[in-house]
Amino acid sequence: MKTAPVLAAFVLAALMLHSSPLLAQRAKTPDDPTIIAIFDAANTRDIEHGQLAVERGTTQAVRDFGAMLVRDHEHVRQLGRDLAATLHVTPTPPADTRADRDQVEAMRMLRSRTGAAFDTAFARFERDYHDKVIDEIHETLLPAIKNPELRALVVQVAPAFKAHMLGAEALLERLTSGK
């Protein structure tokens, strides 16, 4: 397994969980223990998204993408836990529960779709989150990180987000064009 995509998934997961509250509340910049807790919870949520795609995807491409999410996020969730242990950091979940509500709504939306409509909604969902993540890395996450090891990880994987967004976009294009 290549390290950059796995690490990119790690950071992506954190931002997927917390991107909406960060956009809404820039004054409440998360600290490193909160960012690490976000990684763990977000990876768990991305595993849920992937499992849903494996179960409900009608195309092999969607099921494969879902399986990749499960595999990568199980791995990166462990990387996050290992990093927290190495840094002797106790992850501190954010006080804001908006991310929990966003996850419930996202899963509700995805579960309400069936067949090709599910595949398209899933691909669009992933594309849109990757797009948000690219902005959040530069505008919120990097400026908030204090620990050099955590910062180095994010800097190392940031370029992979563009590739992930383009991959999700290509999947969406393939699904909507019928090719």
Secondary structure, DSSP 4 states (H G I P E B T S, - for coil): --HHHHHHHHHHHHHHHHHHHHHH-TTS---HHHHHHHHHHHHHHHHHHHHHHHHH-SSHHHHHHHHHHHHHHHHHHHHHHHHHHHHT------S--HHHHHHHHHHHHHHT--HHHHHHHHHHHHHHHHHHHHHHIIIIIHHH---HHHHHHHHHHHHHHHHHHHHHHHHHHHHHHT-
